[in-house]
Amino acid sequence: MKISFCCTGTPPEPWLQALRAALPQAQVELWSPGAAAADYAVVWAPPQRFFDEQAQLKAIFTIGAGVDGLLKLQLPAQAALVRLEDAGMARQMAEYVSCAVLRHFREFDAYEDQARSGEWLQRRVQRHADFPVGVLGLGVLGARVAQTMAQWGFPVHGWSRTAKVLQGVQGHAGAEQLQEFLAATRILVCLLPLTPQTQGILSHETLSRLRSGAYVINVARGAHLVDADLIALLDSGHLAGATLDVFRTEPLPPEHAFWTHPKIRVTPHISARTLRQESVAQIAQKLQALERAEGVAGLVNLTQGY
């Protein structure tokens, strides 16, 4: 059994060592153009040439949760595409969103402004009930975030393409329930997969339907957000602020308005980083299951895009 590793921008040696330790029966090699055919691939942002040359692959494992970049390429028709479901990312995502939500809810930005001015002023205590959190996308990461927000005591609404039941979360499903979801939300967290249907979903049309003074947190993909619409709604006062971890162009260009907008907080795509050991363990388990002709979780539906 041969595994080809092709992860652009990722130092390969630690991954190769970890994969070889987890799968001692396999030949694990770093891909280079013209390399011999492999049975499986572990990839991140590979070039089209990789799949052109590795047309016989049985399965492709990605070292991230999102697969939108891969779906732009021509993949071998017979190859299963398998994404990471958690591998330590769900806890990181819940931590990140918790920090962003609590910072807004407890008005820490306002307190920082007061401190810079030497002003001692205790602001009015706010009620959790007045800050319902809405989570767009209830996959593994979204479900963890929604339930964490419920544990913090916030009313939580969740929206997904199909109905899902989560303890402590008011579910909404399908296009017909999106408007009621938005109208119920004061803090919006986007954790949707990026598909043709969700591209640009955070637009003036949707964001303007949030409660007045709403706050936006995007930790999914930059292409979900229409940048100019967010800025317009912030400037109009309909939105109170935003925390953004993902962007249409990364790194975020130095001239982009997000850097200097007073109501926007920017982080460099760090909300949930891939953890190598956890990821390798999951990939190894799933690969071995496929070798035994067993079903695995995380298989991507190429039509749906996740």
Backbone bond lengths (Angstrom), bond angles and torsions (degrees), N, CA, C in turn:
res aa  C-N    CA-C-N  psi(-1)  N-CA   C-N-CA  omega(-1)  CA-C   N-CA-C  phi
1 M - - - 1.473 - - 1.525 108.86 -
2 K 1.346 116.00 128.23 1.456 120.51 -178.15 1.527 109.84 -118.18
3 I 1.339 114.88 136.54 1.458 122.00 178.88 1.522 108.03 -119.82
4 S 1.323 115.98 130.42 1.453 121.62 177.63 1.521 109.19 -105.81
5 F 1.337 116.81 130.50 1.461 123.17 -178.29 1.517 108.91 -106.28
6 C 1.337 116.78 121.32 1.459 121.21 -178.49 1.522 108.72 -141.72
7 C 1.327 116.60 88.21 1.463 122.07 -176.53 1.516 109.30 -125.42
8 T 1.319 116.29 100.26 1.451 122.46 -178.25 1.529 110.58 -63.12
9 G 1.328 115.72 132.99 1.454 120.55 176.91 1.514 114.44 78.33
10 T 1.328 118.21 7.82 1.463 122.52 -178.61 1.527 109.70 -116.11
11 P 1.329 118.90 123.50 1.467 119.67 176.29 1.524 109.69 -56.21
12 P 1.311 119.01 119.32 1.469 119.98 -169.21 1.526 115.82 -77.47
13 E 1.325 118.53 -33.90 1.455 119.77 -168.00 1.531 113.99 -59.08
14 P 1.356 119.60 -45.63 1.472 117.95 178.19 1.525 112.62 -60.04
15 W 1.334 117.11 -36.80 1.467 120.30 178.23 1.528 111.12 -68.84
16 L 1.306 116.55 -42.77 1.469 119.81 179.34 1.528 110.52 -61.19
17 Q 1.325 116.78 -44.36 1.464 120.36 179.44 1.528 110.98 -61.98
18 A 1.340 116.24 -43.95 1.461 119.89 -178.18 1.528 111.24 -66.72
19 L 1.330 117.10 -41.62 1.469 120.25 178.75 1.521 111.11 -65.36
20 R 1.314 117.46 -39.96 1.477 120.18 179.03 1.521 111.21 -66.20
21 A 1.334 116.31 -36.04 1.465 118.96 178.09 1.523 111.62 -69.79
22 A 1.335 116.98 -37.25 1.461 120.87 -178.51 1.519 112.39 -78.32
23 L 1.340 116.67 -25.74 1.471 121.60 -177.12 1.533 109.10 -130.71
24 P 1.332 117.15 68.30 1.476 119.72 -174.77 1.523 113.79 -62.94
25 Q 1.330 116.21 -19.99 1.464 119.63 -179.98 1.513 112.35 -80.48
26 A 1.350 117.27 -8.68 1.455 121.20 -174.56 1.520 111.42 -102.11
27 Q 1.324 115.03 154.43 1.456 122.37 171.31 1.525 106.75 -96.86
28 V 1.316 116.55 111.33 1.464 121.62 -176.19 1.522 108.30 -108.84
29 E 1.335 116.77 120.86 1.456 121.05 -175.64 1.520 111.24 -132.41
30 L 1.323 115.49 148.20 1.453 122.01 172.85 1.522 108.59 -75.94
31 W 1.334 115.95 128.08 1.462 119.50 -178.28 1.518 111.65 -72.41
32 S 1.317 114.59 142.19 1.460 122.45 168.00 1.520 106.38 -141.10
33 P 1.321 117.92 153.79 1.462 119.67 -178.05 1.529 111.86 -52.61
34 G 1.316 114.94 133.51 1.457 120.60 -179.12 1.508 114.64 86.65
35 A 1.341 117.99 4.20 1.466 121.00 -179.12 1.525 110.75 -64.60
36 A 1.336 115.08 157.08 1.460 120.80 179.51 1.523 110.81 -64.14
37 A 1.312 115.98 158.26 1.460 122.15 -177.94 1.523 110.92 -64.21
38 A 1.326 115.49 142.20 1.459 122.20 178.55 1.521 109.81 -117.06
39 D 1.338 115.35 163.13 1.468 120.86 177.14 1.527 111.50 -88.64
40 Y 1.338 115.95 -36.42 1.464 121.85 -177.12 1.517 108.70 -134.26
41 A 1.330 114.93 158.64 1.459 120.18 178.57 1.516 109.89 -133.00
42 V 1.329 115.74 142.23 1.463 122.88 170.97 1.519 105.45 -116.39
43 V 1.353 116.53 120.59 1.456 118.49 -167.33 1.520 112.62 -137.11
44 W 1.327 114.75 159.94 1.455 124.21 164.63 1.527 106.86 -155.07
45 A 1.325 116.80 121.61 1.466 123.59 -179.62 1.521 112.35 50.33
46 P 1.336 118.52 49.99 1.464 119.74 179.74 1.527 110.84 -75.91
47 P 1.321 118.13 157.82 1.466 120.22 174.56 1.530 110.44 -77.71
48 Q 1.326 116.12 159.65 1.462 119.96 177.39 1.524 110.64 -59.29
49 R 1.321 117.58 -33.08 1.466 120.36 -178.90 1.517 111.50 -57.11
50 F 1.330 117.03 -33.96 1.465 119.80 179.57 1.523 110.58 -56.92
51 F 1.331 116.91 -48.98 1.461 119.88 -178.46 1.522 112.20 -74.46
52 D 1.333 117.19 -29.16 1.459 119.49 175.65 1.526 110.46 -62.03
53 E 1.345 115.63 -38.60 1.463 119.97 -178.97 1.524 112.72 -84.45
54 Q 1.336 117.30 -27.01 1.467 121.60 -176.69 1.540 109.50 -107.29
55 A 1.290 116.07 53.48 1.469 121.25 -173.75 1.518 113.46 -72.90
56 Q 1.332 117.65 -10.90 1.464 121.66 -175.60 1.532 113.24 -96.61
57 L 1.312 118.17 5.46 1.465 121.41 -174.29 1.534 111.66 -56.34
58 K 1.336 115.16 141.63 1.464 120.69 174.51 1.527 111.25 -83.68
59 A 1.340 116.32 -38.49 1.466 120.56 -178.17 1.519 109.38 -154.00
60 I 1.333 114.67 151.79 1.455 123.05 179.49 1.525 107.22 -121.91
61 F 1.322 116.74 123.88 1.464 122.13 178.23 1.527 108.48 -107.78
62 T 1.319 116.95 128.78 1.454 121.25 176.91 1.519 109.60 -101.38
63 I 1.333 117.01 144.37 1.462 120.20 -177.14 1.533 111.48 -91.27
64 G 1.318 116.75 21.81 1.457 121.69 174.45 1.509 110.41 -137.04
65 A 1.332 115.46 173.47 1.462 120.15 179.88 1.517 111.83 -82.99
66 G 1.335 117.76 -29.92 1.461 121.47 -177.70 1.518 111.54 -90.37
67 V 1.323 115.99 146.03 1.468 120.62 -179.72 1.523 111.75 -126.14
68 D 1.339 117.87 10.26 1.463 120.07 -175.63 1.525 112.22 -59.81
69 G 1.331 117.67 -36.68 1.459 119.84 178.55 1.513 112.32 -64.71
70 L 1.325 117.17 -40.44 1.460 120.75 179.49 1.517 112.36 -66.14
71 L 1.327 116.43 -34.94 1.459 120.13 -176.52 1.520 112.21 -71.57
72 K 1.322 117.85 -8.76 1.462 120.95 173.86 1.534 111.35 -82.44
73 L 1.336 116.09 -11.81 1.457 121.21 -178.22 1.525 110.52 -98.24
74 Q 1.316 115.69 166.17 1.465 121.19 175.19 1.526 107.33 -91.28
75 L 1.328 116.52 107.93 1.458 122.16 -177.47 1.519 110.22 -94.00
76 P 1.324 117.69 153.92 1.472 119.72 174.67 1.526 110.57 -56.82
77 A 1.312 116.79 130.99 1.467 120.91 -171.55 1.511 112.66 -60.03
78 Q 1.327 117.79 -34.67 1.467 120.73 -174.57 1.524 113.43 -87.70
79 A 1.329 117.26 -8.83 1.464 120.26 -173.29 1.527 111.23 -81.25
80 A 1.327 116.60 129.91 1.463 120.96 172.14 1.525 108.68 -74.44
81 L 1.318 116.69 140.78 1.462 122.00 176.45 1.524 107.64 -107.10
82 V 1.336 116.84 122.07 1.462 122.24 -172.97 1.531 108.60 -122.56
83 R 1.325 116.53 125.60 1.461 121.25 -179.59 1.527 110.31 -104.39
84 L 1.319 115.67 159.41 1.459 120.51 171.30 1.518 109.22 -71.31
85 E 1.320 116.69 138.27 1.458 120.58 -179.10 1.523 112.31 -96.13
86 D 1.306 117.55 -32.07 1.454 120.99 -179.16 1.516 108.17 -151.22
87 A 1.326 117.02 -76.86 1.464 122.51 178.34 1.528 111.77 51.45
88 G 1.327 115.69 41.76 1.457 121.14 176.95 1.509 114.60 87.64
89 M 1.337 118.06 -4.03 1.458 120.37 -177.42 1.526 112.76 -80.34
90 A 1.328 117.87 -30.42 1.472 120.08 -176.49 1.526 111.08 -63.68
91 R 1.328 117.30 -43.41 1.463 119.71 178.83 1.521 110.78 -64.16
92 Q 1.339 117.38 -42.89 1.461 120.14 177.88 1.525 111.02 -59.98
93 M 1.340 115.67 -42.77 1.460 119.40 -178.70 1.527 110.85 -64.78
94 A 1.324 116.40 -41.61 1.471 119.68 178.50 1.522 110.71 -63.68
95 E 1.332 117.30 -37.40 1.465 120.64 177.54 1.524 110.63 -64.32
96 Y 1.322 116.18 -46.77 1.468 120.55 -177.40 1.523 110.84 -61.71
97 V 1.342 115.89 -49.80 1.463 119.37 -178.09 1.521 110.29 -64.81
98 S 1.324 117.53 -38.68 1.469 119.92 177.08 1.525 110.85 -57.97
99 C 1.325 116.63 -44.79 1.469 119.82 179.69 1.523 110.93 -61.45
100 A 1.336 116.94 -44.33 1.457 120.09 -178.27 1.526 111.44 -66.66
101 V 1.330 116.66 -43.45 1.467 120.51 -179.54 1.523 110.69 -64.98
102 L 1.322 117.05 -48.27 1.459 120.32 -177.34 1.525 111.93 -67.74
103 R 1.311 117.01 -34.89 1.473 119.20 177.41 1.526 110.13 -61.34
104 H 1.349 116.05 -42.07 1.461 119.12 178.47 1.525 111.02 -71.08
105 F 1.326 116.65 -46.88 1.467 120.82 -176.15 1.530 111.21 -62.08
106 R 1.324 117.98 -41.47 1.464 121.91 -178.83 1.530 113.09 -86.68
107 E 1.323 116.70 1.74 1.474 123.24 174.44 1.531 112.49 59.98
108 F 1.316 116.52 40.22 1.462 119.23 -178.82 1.525 112.40 -66.04
109 D 1.334 117.73 -29.59 1.471 118.94 176.79 1.526 110.09 -62.93
110 A 1.328 116.14 -42.63 1.463 119.80 179.15 1.527 110.77 -64.72
111 Y 1.331 116.87 -39.91 1.467 119.36 178.41 1.529 111.58 -65.95
112 E 1.346 116.71 -34.95 1.462 118.61 176.48 1.514 111.06 -65.15
113 D 1.345 116.80 -40.98 1.460 120.44 177.36 1.534 110.65 -61.58
114 Q 1.344 115.99 -42.18 1.460 119.67 178.18 1.528 111.24 -61.88
115 A 1.339 115.79 -42.18 1.464 119.44 -177.95 1.529 111.04 -63.16
116 R 1.345 116.54 -39.37 1.457 119.47 178.93 1.530 111.59 -64.09
117 S 1.343 115.35 -27.17 1.467 120.09 179.65 1.528 112.47 -93.86
118 G 1.337 116.46 2.08 1.454 119.88 -178.50 1.519 112.85 67.84
119 E 1.325 116.46 31.03 1.464 121.49 -175.84 1.527 110.27 -103.24
120 W 1.324 116.46 125.05 1.474 122.89 177.20 1.521 108.12 -101.72
121 L 1.347 115.27 103.90 1.452 119.79 -176.94 1.519 109.44 -148.11
122 Q 1.345 115.74 121.86 1.464 120.38 176.74 1.519 109.07 -89.07
123 R 1.332 115.87 120.68 1.456 121.38 -177.27 1.534 110.01 -81.58
124 R 1.300 115.47 162.01 1.462 121.41 -178.31 1.532 110.39 -63.35
125 V 1.319 116.61 136.68 1.465 121.70 177.68 1.527 109.33 -67.61
126 Q 1.325 116.64 131.12 1.460 121.13 -178.60 1.527 110.47 -98.38
127 R 1.321 115.73 154.87 1.466 122.58 -177.26 1.525 110.28 -98.62
128 H 1.334 115.45 133.49 1.464 119.46 176.17 1.523 111.10 -55.62
129 A 1.311 116.39 -37.43 1.463 120.54 -176.82 1.514 112.49 -60.66
130 D 1.335 117.31 -22.55 1.462 121.22 -179.15 1.528 112.83 -87.41
131 F 1.331 117.42 0.17 1.469 121.48 -176.48 1.531 111.00 -128.02
132 P 1.334 117.98 61.77 1.459 119.09 178.15 1.526 111.19 -62.05
133 V 1.318 115.02 134.03 1.464 122.36 -179.41 1.520 108.45 -98.35
134 G 1.322 115.91 132.51 1.457 121.04 176.12 1.514 110.26 -115.55
135 V 1.333 117.14 125.77 1.466 121.97 -179.36 1.520 108.55 -107.86
136 L 1.318 116.02 115.67 1.467 122.44 176.25 1.522 108.07 -86.04
137 G 1.326 116.90 110.71 1.455 120.82 -179.24 1.511 111.12 102.03
138 L 1.332 116.13 114.92 1.471 120.87 -176.01 1.515 111.77 -118.96
139 G 1.338 115.56 44.40 1.453 119.60 170.12 1.520 110.38 -73.83
140 V 1.311 117.23 -159.97 1.470 120.64 -177.93 1.528 110.91 -58.67
141 L 1.332 117.03 -46.50 1.465 119.86 -178.95 1.519 111.22 -71.64
142 G 1.328 117.16 -44.77 1.456 120.50 -179.09 1.513 112.94 -62.74
143 A 1.338 116.50 -40.11 1.462 120.42 179.40 1.526 110.48 -63.71
144 R 1.341 116.85 -41.76 1.468 120.31 179.21 1.527 110.44 -63.70
145 V 1.324 116.96 -42.43 1.461 120.47 179.27 1.519 110.74 -64.61
146 A 1.331 117.35 -45.57 1.468 120.61 -178.02 1.520 111.03 -60.60
147 Q 1.317 117.12 -43.93 1.458 119.50 -178.28 1.526 111.56 -71.84
148 T 1.328 117.64 -31.09 1.465 120.42 174.96 1.522 110.69 -65.85
149 M 1.325 116.78 -41.59 1.468 119.99 177.75 1.530 111.03 -62.78
150 A 1.331 116.89 -36.98 1.470 120.19 177.01 1.521 110.43 -64.71
151 Q 1.335 116.76 -37.40 1.465 119.86 178.84 1.526 111.41 -66.59
152 W 1.320 117.39 -28.24 1.466 120.63 175.99 1.521 111.56 -74.54
153 G 1.318 117.81 -9.61 1.456 120.74 176.42 1.507 115.33 99.54
154 F 1.332 118.00 7.30 1.454 120.57 178.31 1.532 110.67 -85.44
155 P 1.331 118.05 145.86 1.459 119.09 166.15 1.532 107.47 -63.87
156 V 1.320 117.60 135.42 1.463 120.75 -175.15 1.521 110.22 -126.22
157 H 1.327 114.82 131.47 1.455 122.37 173.21 1.526 107.85 -116.13
158 G 1.304 116.21 143.04 1.456 120.55 177.43 1.515 110.57 -127.95
159 W 1.329 115.96 141.68 1.467 119.96 177.17 1.515 109.13 -123.72
160 S 1.320 115.81 136.75 1.458 122.07 176.87 1.523 109.30 -145.78
161 R 1.308 116.15 164.25 1.466 119.86 -178.38 1.512 111.28 -63.29
162 T 1.340 116.06 -40.55 1.458 121.14 176.02 1.523 108.94 -120.40
163 A 1.312 116.84 157.82 1.467 121.29 -173.73 1.521 111.63 -63.36
164 K 1.350 115.20 137.21 1.460 121.75 175.09 1.517 108.84 -135.56
165 V 1.325 115.68 146.96 1.461 121.22 -179.23 1.523 108.57 -112.86
166 L 1.337 116.48 118.74 1.457 122.37 177.29 1.515 108.39 -129.92
167 Q 1.324 115.96 135.13 1.462 119.95 180.00 1.520 110.46 -61.81
168 G 1.336 115.87 130.83 1.450 121.48 177.84 1.512 114.94 81.29
169 V 1.347 117.28 5.79 1.463 121.49 -176.83 1.525 109.26 -124.24
170 Q 1.331 116.04 128.51 1.462 121.16 174.78 1.523 108.25 -81.81
171 G 1.311 116.51 113.86 1.453 120.37 -174.55 1.519 113.72 -85.08
172 H 1.324 115.63 144.81 1.458 124.03 172.36 1.526 106.00 -134.86
173 A 1.318 117.38 142.99 1.468 119.52 -175.00 1.519 110.60 -142.23
174 G 1.323 114.58 144.52 1.446 120.71 172.97 1.513 114.07 76.80
175 A 1.322 114.85 164.98 1.459 120.90 -177.85 1.522 112.24 -58.90
176 E 1.341 116.30 -32.52 1.457 119.68 -176.16 1.527 112.95 -69.91
177 Q 1.337 118.68 -17.81 1.462 120.75 179.89 1.526 113.03 -111.02
178 L 1.324 117.41 5.83 1.469 119.85 -179.24 1.515 111.21 -66.63
179 Q 1.321 117.96 -40.45 1.461 120.11 -176.36 1.533 111.39 -64.81
180 E 1.331 117.50 -41.92 1.459 119.26 179.21 1.520 111.03 -67.98
181 F 1.321 117.02 -32.63 1.461 121.31 174.92 1.523 110.28 -62.06
182 L 1.323 117.03 -48.39 1.459 121.15 -178.71 1.524 110.94 -63.54
183 A 1.320 116.64 -42.77 1.465 120.63 -178.00 1.521 112.24 -64.97
184 A 1.333 116.95 -24.16 1.468 121.09 -178.95 1.521 112.81 -88.22
185 T 1.347 117.74 -5.02 1.465 122.18 -167.75 1.526 112.30 -105.26
186 R 1.342 114.90 133.96 1.468 120.49 173.15 1.526 112.12 -112.33
187 I 1.328 116.82 -24.73 1.469 121.22 172.51 1.528 106.54 -124.86
188 L 1.320 116.65 114.05 1.460 121.80 -175.19 1.520 110.15 -102.75
189 V 1.336 116.46 127.98 1.462 122.82 177.06 1.519 108.10 -116.77
190 C 1.330 117.17 120.05 1.469 120.84 179.34 1.512 110.15 -96.52
191 L 1.344 115.41 118.62 1.463 122.61 175.70 1.524 110.57 -133.59
192 L 1.315 116.03 33.56 1.458 121.65 179.45 1.525 111.38 -77.45
193 P 1.324 117.92 150.46 1.463 119.28 166.18 1.523 108.69 -69.69
194 L 1.319 116.59 151.26 1.459 120.09 178.57 1.521 109.28 -88.49
195 T 1.318 115.71 115.55 1.461 123.42 177.92 1.525 107.97 -133.25
196 P 1.322 118.89 170.00 1.474 119.08 175.28 1.524 112.24 -56.02
197 Q 1.326 117.87 -30.57 1.466 121.46 -178.62 1.528 112.32 -76.82
198 T 1.335 118.09 -27.20 1.469 119.86 -176.60 1.530 113.06 -102.05
199 Q 1.322 117.90 -7.96 1.464 119.57 178.51 1.523 109.32 -62.09
200 G 1.327 116.39 128.77 1.458 121.46 179.94 1.512 114.49 71.99
201 I 1.330 117.46 18.69 1.468 119.66 -177.00 1.527 111.82 -68.82
202 L 1.321 118.04 -26.43 1.466 121.11 176.84 1.529 108.04 -88.30
203 S 1.311 114.96 76.56 1.460 123.13 -175.24 1.524 109.80 -115.66
204 H 1.322 116.10 179.54 1.466 120.17 176.89 1.519 110.31 -58.41
205 E 1.337 116.26 -38.96 1.461 120.04 -177.85 1.516 111.96 -60.16
206 T 1.324 117.71 -44.04 1.462 120.43 -177.33 1.534 111.22 -84.53
207 L 1.323 117.87 -45.77 1.461 120.24 -175.69 1.524 112.02 -65.47
208 S 1.317 117.19 -30.67 1.462 119.47 179.28 1.523 112.17 -71.51
209 R 1.322 117.54 -14.38 1.469 121.55 178.91 1.524 112.45 -87.62
210 L 1.337 117.14 -8.85 1.460 120.30 174.90 1.524 109.44 -68.04
211 R 1.314 116.61 161.65 1.462 120.42 176.67 1.526 110.60 -59.36
212 S 1.305 115.50 147.09 1.462 119.95 178.46 1.526 109.96 -57.54
213 G 1.329 116.03 135.48 1.459 120.33 -177.62 1.511 113.47 81.48
214 A 1.320 117.29 18.78 1.468 121.52 -177.43 1.530 111.24 -69.70
215 Y 1.318 114.27 159.77 1.463 122.67 -179.88 1.520 107.85 -121.94
216 V 1.353 117.43 139.90 1.464 122.39 -175.07 1.518 110.21 -116.57
217 I 1.329 116.47 132.20 1.465 122.99 176.13 1.523 107.12 -125.73
218 N 1.333 117.01 116.06 1.469 120.73 178.51 1.515 109.60 -112.66
219 V 1.327 115.02 113.19 1.464 121.94 179.33 1.527 110.45 -125.62
220 A 1.321 117.09 19.54 1.462 121.31 -177.04 1.528 110.12 -100.53
221 R 1.338 116.95 -85.46 1.456 122.86 176.98 1.523 109.07 -141.48
222 G 1.324 116.25 145.40 1.450 120.39 -179.17 1.513 113.11 -61.57
223 A 1.332 117.31 -31.34 1.460 120.60 -177.55 1.521 112.76 -71.67
224 H 1.325 119.11 -8.15 1.460 120.37 172.49 1.532 111.10 -68.47
225 L 1.307 116.79 -27.04 1.459 121.93 -170.05 1.527 111.54 -102.48
226 V 1.331 116.20 133.90 1.464 121.65 169.26 1.527 106.32 -89.82
227 D 1.308 116.60 104.19 1.468 121.88 -169.93 1.526 112.50 -55.31
228 A 1.328 116.96 -48.16 1.463 120.66 -175.93 1.525 111.37 -64.38
229 D 1.338 117.02 -33.30 1.467 119.77 -179.98 1.523 110.55 -68.59
230 L 1.331 116.65 -39.46 1.465 119.35 177.54 1.523 110.42 -61.45
231 I 1.318 117.07 -47.81 1.461 120.50 -178.01 1.523 110.67 -61.74
232 A 1.332 117.21 -41.15 1.462 120.50 -179.62 1.522 111.34 -62.35
233 L 1.317 117.43 -41.37 1.460 121.02 -178.59 1.530 111.55 -73.94
234 L 1.322 117.45 -30.36 1.466 120.27 173.13 1.531 110.31 -67.40
235 D 1.322 115.65 -44.48 1.463 119.74 -177.99 1.528 112.26 -68.20
236 S 1.344 116.35 -29.56 1.463 119.73 179.15 1.523 112.11 -77.61
237 G 1.329 116.72 -16.33 1.456 120.89 -178.04 1.510 114.26 93.15
238 H 1.343 118.04 -4.82 1.465 119.04 178.95 1.535 110.55 -66.00
239 L 1.329 116.21 -37.82 1.463 121.10 175.56 1.523 109.45 -104.77
240 A 1.352 115.07 141.10 1.462 120.13 -177.96 1.522 112.41 -86.06
241 G 1.325 117.76 -25.70 1.456 119.82 -177.30 1.506 111.33 171.78
242 A 1.332 115.19 179.92 1.466 120.34 -179.22 1.520 109.68 -154.98
243 T 1.327 115.11 145.60 1.460 122.99 167.91 1.517 106.86 -116.43
244 L 1.338 116.22 123.45 1.457 121.37 -174.81 1.525 109.83 -124.00
245 D 1.330 115.43 128.35 1.467 120.58 179.46 1.524 111.81 -114.65
246 V 1.334 117.15 -9.27 1.471 121.70 -176.67 1.523 108.91 -133.97
247 F 1.346 115.94 150.45 1.459 120.04 -170.60 1.528 110.15 -146.38
248 R 1.319 115.75 156.89 1.461 120.42 -179.65 1.521 110.97 -61.96
249 T 1.317 116.79 -38.75 1.463 121.67 174.68 1.515 108.13 -119.14
250 E 1.327 116.47 125.82 1.464 121.02 178.89 1.529 109.28 -126.54
251 P 1.341 118.21 133.65 1.464 126.88 -2.52 1.527 111.54 -61.07
252 L 1.331 116.05 154.27 1.446 121.79 178.16 1.530 108.87 -62.05
253 P 1.342 118.40 124.54 1.474 120.12 -177.49 1.522 111.80 -58.02
254 P 1.325 117.66 142.08 1.474 120.98 -175.23 1.518 113.43 -61.22
255 E 1.326 117.79 -23.65 1.462 119.90 -179.30 1.521 113.06 -88.55
256 H 1.334 118.26 -0.47 1.473 120.53 -175.90 1.525 110.38 -68.35
257 A 1.332 115.48 141.45 1.469 121.37 -176.57 1.520 113.22 -64.72
258 F 1.332 117.92 -22.49 1.469 119.84 -179.55 1.520 112.01 -60.32
259 W 1.334 117.67 -32.37 1.463 120.51 -176.62 1.526 112.17 -60.55
260 T 1.313 116.42 -37.27 1.461 119.96 -170.48 1.515 113.89 -110.69
261 H 1.331 118.36 -2.44 1.465 118.71 -178.85 1.525 109.12 -69.01
262 P 1.327 118.41 129.73 1.475 120.38 -174.10 1.522 114.33 -67.59
263 K 1.323 118.09 -16.61 1.464 120.40 -178.09 1.529 113.40 -104.15
264 I 1.328 116.71 8.22 1.468 120.41 -177.10 1.522 109.92 -118.89
265 R 1.327 114.97 132.28 1.469 121.42 172.56 1.527 108.34 -108.87
266 V 1.334 115.92 132.28 1.463 122.83 -175.62 1.520 110.04 -116.19
267 T 1.335 116.42 133.38 1.467 121.67 169.17 1.535 108.35 -128.60
268 P 1.338 118.36 153.45 1.473 122.23 -169.45 1.531 114.09 -88.85
269 H 1.331 116.97 61.21 1.467 123.40 175.92 1.536 111.07 54.84
270 I 1.330 114.97 57.14 1.465 120.16 -177.00 1.528 112.61 -123.64
271 S 1.323 117.85 9.53 1.465 119.78 -174.58 1.519 112.36 -61.02
272 A 1.336 117.94 -34.97 1.476 121.02 178.41 1.522 107.70 -150.71
273 R 1.325 116.30 102.17 1.465 121.85 -178.08 1.520 110.09 -89.46
274 T 1.324 115.60 149.43 1.458 120.49 175.53 1.524 109.94 -67.65
275 L 1.334 116.79 127.12 1.460 122.64 176.25 1.533 108.07 -99.20
276 R 1.323 116.06 118.55 1.461 120.70 -168.52 1.530 113.15 -60.87
277 Q 1.326 118.19 -51.52 1.464 119.22 -174.58 1.526 111.67 -63.77
278 E 1.336 116.25 -43.12 1.465 119.72 178.90 1.522 111.31 -64.90
279 S 1.334 116.09 -38.12 1.462 120.34 -179.68 1.524 111.23 -68.29
280 V 1.324 116.49 -44.35 1.465 119.98 179.74 1.525 110.73 -62.60
281 A 1.328 117.02 -40.77 1.467 119.96 178.80 1.525 110.62 -61.08
282 Q 1.339 116.86 -42.07 1.466 119.74 -179.99 1.530 111.03 -68.03
283 I 1.337 116.79 -43.20 1.458 120.22 179.00 1.528 110.41 -61.41
284 A 1.322 116.85 -44.68 1.470 120.25 -179.30 1.525 111.42 -61.90
285 Q 1.327 116.58 -43.29 1.460 120.26 -179.61 1.527 111.10 -62.35
286 K 1.317 115.98 -42.80 1.460 119.46 -178.02 1.527 111.47 -72.17
287 L 1.317 116.41 -39.01 1.465 119.32 178.53 1.524 110.79 -62.56
288 Q 1.323 116.83 -43.70 1.456 120.09 178.93 1.528 111.37 -64.09
289 A 1.333 116.39 -36.26 1.472 119.56 176.98 1.517 110.58 -64.97
290 L 1.326 117.50 -41.28 1.463 120.10 177.61 1.524 111.06 -63.97
291 E 1.316 117.39 -37.90 1.465 121.04 177.27 1.525 111.73 -61.52
292 R 1.349 115.71 -30.41 1.467 120.29 177.66 1.520 111.94 -89.74
293 A 1.328 115.98 8.57 1.468 122.17 -179.83 1.524 111.91 62.72
294 E 1.347 116.06 32.64 1.458 121.47 176.76 1.527 109.97 -99.70
295 G 1.322 116.76 155.97 1.450 121.41 176.97 1.517 111.40 -73.18
296 V 1.317 116.56 151.59 1.465 121.53 177.20 1.527 109.23 -131.91
297 A 1.325 115.48 152.36 1.457 120.95 173.67 1.522 109.00 -82.28
298 G 1.319 115.60 158.81 1.451 119.98 178.05 1.512 114.43 89.92
299 L 1.341 118.21 5.35 1.461 120.20 175.55 1.527 109.38 -66.89
300 V 1.298 116.68 130.42 1.458 121.48 -177.51 1.520 110.17 -85.48
301 N 1.314 115.37 130.78 1.454 121.66 171.48 1.523 106.72 -83.08
302 L 1.304 117.38 109.75 1.466 120.85 -172.19 1.530 111.84 -65.77
303 T 1.317 117.10 -24.78 1.465 120.36 178.38 1.521 110.31 -74.16
304 Q 1.333 116.08 -44.49 1.471 120.44 -178.91 1.526 111.29 -77.37
305 G 1.317 117.33 -30.66 1.460 120.84 179.42 1.506 114.72 92.03
306 Y 1.357 117.59 13.45 1.467 121.70 177.03 1.509 109.19 -161.86
